[in-house]
Amino acid sequence: MSSIPAPVRQVLQARSDATLQKIDMAVLAKHLDVQQQAGDSVNELLQQNATIQRQLAAGYLDVRV
């Protein structure tokens, strides 16, 4: 048998569970931040692409190969 009384063991387990939940939430928050940054980057690239296409169509840019 364990030398730790059952009520103390339950408190320790609850604290451990709470800590693990905080860690999980922190990891999920970081993941969400990364997803937001990736989405922002894609939007910026699409906006730049649209701007370049408008400039090409209007004759403002000349692309020579």
C-alpha positions as protocol buffer text, in pm:
chain_id: "A"
residue {
  index: 1
  type: MET
  ca { x: 0 y: 0 z: 0 }
}
residue {
  index: 2
  type: SER
  ca { x: 97 y: 358 z: -51 }
}
residue {
  index: 3
  type: SER
  ca { x: 223 y: 559 z: 244 }
}
residue {
  index: 4
  type: ILE
  ca { x: 40 y: 869 z: 115 }
}
residue {
  index: 5
  type: PRO
  ca { x: -311 y: 904 z: 257 }
}
residue {
  index: 6
  type: ALA
  ca { x: -593 y: 888 z: 2 }
}
residue {
  index: 7
  type: PRO
  ca { x: -714 y: 1250 z: 47 }
}
residue {
  index: 8
  type: VAL
  ca { x: -359 y: 1381 z: -2 }
}
residue {
  index: 9
  type: ARG
  ca { x: -316 y: 1159 z: -307 }
}
residue {
  index: 10
  type: GLN
  ca { x: -639 y: 1299 z: -452 }
}
residue {
  index: 11
  type: VAL
  ca { x: -524 y: 1657 z: -398 }
}
residue {
  index: 12
  type: LEU
  ca { x: -188 y: 1583 z: -560 }
}
residue {
  index: 13
  type: GLN
  ca { x: -362 y: 1419 z: -856 }
}
residue {
  index: 14
  type: ALA
  ca { x: -598 y: 1717 z: -894 }
}
residue {
  index: 15
  type: ARG
  ca { x: -303 y: 1958 z: -892 }
}
residue {
  index: 16
  type: SER
  ca { x: -123 y: 1745 z: -1148 }
}
residue {
  index: 17
  type: ASP
  ca { x: -433 y: 1736 z: -1369 }
}
residue {
  index: 18
  type: ALA
  ca { x: -473 y: 2114 z: -1342 }
}
residue {
  index: 19
  type: THR
  ca { x: -108 y: 2167 z: -1437 }
}
residue {
  index: 20
  type: LEU
  ca { x: -140 y: 1938 z: -1738 }
}
residue {
  index: 21
  type: GLN
  ca { x: -453 y: 2122 z: -1847 }
}
residue {
  index: 22
  type: LYS
  ca { x: -270 y: 2456 z: -1827 }
}
residue {
  index: 23
  type: ILE
  ca { x: 14 y: 2313 z: -2037 }
}
residue {
  index: 24
  type: ASP
  ca { x: -234 y: 2182 z: -2295 }
}
residue {
  index: 25
  type: MET
  ca { x: -401 y: 2522 z: -2317 }
}
residue {
  index: 26
  type: ALA
  ca { x: -66 y: 2698 z: -2360 }
}
residue {
  index: 27
  type: VAL
  ca { x: 30 y: 2461 z: -2642 }
}
residue {
  index: 28
  type: LEU
  ca { x: -305 y: 2514 z: -2812 }
}
residue {
  index: 29
  type: ALA
  ca { x: -267 y: 2892 z: -2781 }
}
residue {
  index: 30
  type: LYS
  ca { x: 76 y: 2875 z: -2946 }
}
residue {
  index: 31
  type: HIS
  ca { x: -65 y: 2658 z: -3224 }
}
residue {
  index: 32
  type: LEU
  ca { x: -344 y: 2910 z: -3281 }
}
residue {
  index: 33
  type: ASP
  ca { x: -91 y: 3195 z: -3298 }
}
residue {
  index: 34
  type: VAL
  ca { x: 111 y: 3007 z: -3560 }
}
residue {
  index: 35
  type: GLN
  ca { x: -202 y: 2937 z: -3765 }
}
residue {
  index: 36
  type: GLN
  ca { x: -297 y: 3306 z: -3748 }
}
residue {
  index: 37
  type: GLN
  ca { x: 50 y: 3414 z: -3863 }
}
residue {
  index: 38
  type: ALA
  ca { x: 41 y: 3167 z: -4151 }
}
residue {
  index: 39
  type: GLY
  ca { x: -302 y: 3293 z: -4256 }
}
residue {
  index: 40
  type: ASP
  ca { x: -186 y: 3653 z: -4238 }
}
residue {
  index: 41
  type: SER
  ca { x: 115 y: 3568 z: -4457 }
}
residue {
  index: 42
  type: VAL
  ca { x: -103 y: 3398 z: -4718 }
}
residue {
  index: 43
  type: ASN
  ca { x: -340 y: 3695 z: -4724 }
}
residue {
  index: 44
  type: GLU
  ca { x: -49 y: 3935 z: -4771 }
}
residue {
  index: 45
  type: LEU
  ca { x: 89 y: 3729 z: -5059 }
}
residue {
  index: 46
  type: LEU
  ca { x: -252 y: 3719 z: -5226 }
}
residue {
  index: 47
  type: GLN
  ca { x: -290 y: 4096 z: -5189 }
}
residue {
  index: 48
  type: GLN
  ca { x: 56 y: 4153 z: -5339 }
}
residue {
  index: 49
  type: ASN
  ca { x: -27 y: 3920 z: -5626 }
}
residue {
  index: 50
  type: ALA
  ca { x: -352 y: 4107 z: -5696 }
}
residue {
  index: 51
  type: THR
  ca { x: -168 y: 4441 z: -5688 }
}
residue {
  index: 52
  type: ILE
  ca { x: 94 y: 4317 z: -5933 }
}
residue {
  index: 53
  type: GLN
  ca { x: -172 y: 4180 z: -6167 }
}
residue {
  index: 54
  type: ARG
  ca { x: -354 y: 4515 z: -6164 }
}
residue {
  index: 55
  type: GLN
  ca { x: -28 y: 4699 z: -6235 }
}
residue {
  index: 56
  type: LEU
  ca { x: 58 y: 4463 z: -6520 }
}
residue {
  index: 57
  type: ALA
  ca { x: -289 y: 4501 z: -6669 }
}
residue {
  index: 58
  type: ALA
  ca { x: -264 y: 4881 z: -6647 }
}
residue {
  index: 59
  type: GLY
  ca { x: 81 y: 4883 z: -6805 }
}
residue {
  index: 60
  type: TYR
  ca { x: 263 y: 5012 z: -6498 }
}
residue {
  index: 61
  type: LEU
  ca { x: 497 y: 4714 z: -6486 }
}
residue {
  index: 62
  type: ASP
  ca { x: 699 y: 4573 z: -6773 }
}
residue {
  index: 63
  type: VAL
  ca { x: 818 y: 4217 z: -6727 }
}
residue {
  index: 64
  type: ARG
  ca { x: 1111 y: 4120 z: -6944 }
}
residue {
  index: 65
  type: VAL
  ca { x: 1262 y: 3776 z: -6944 }
}
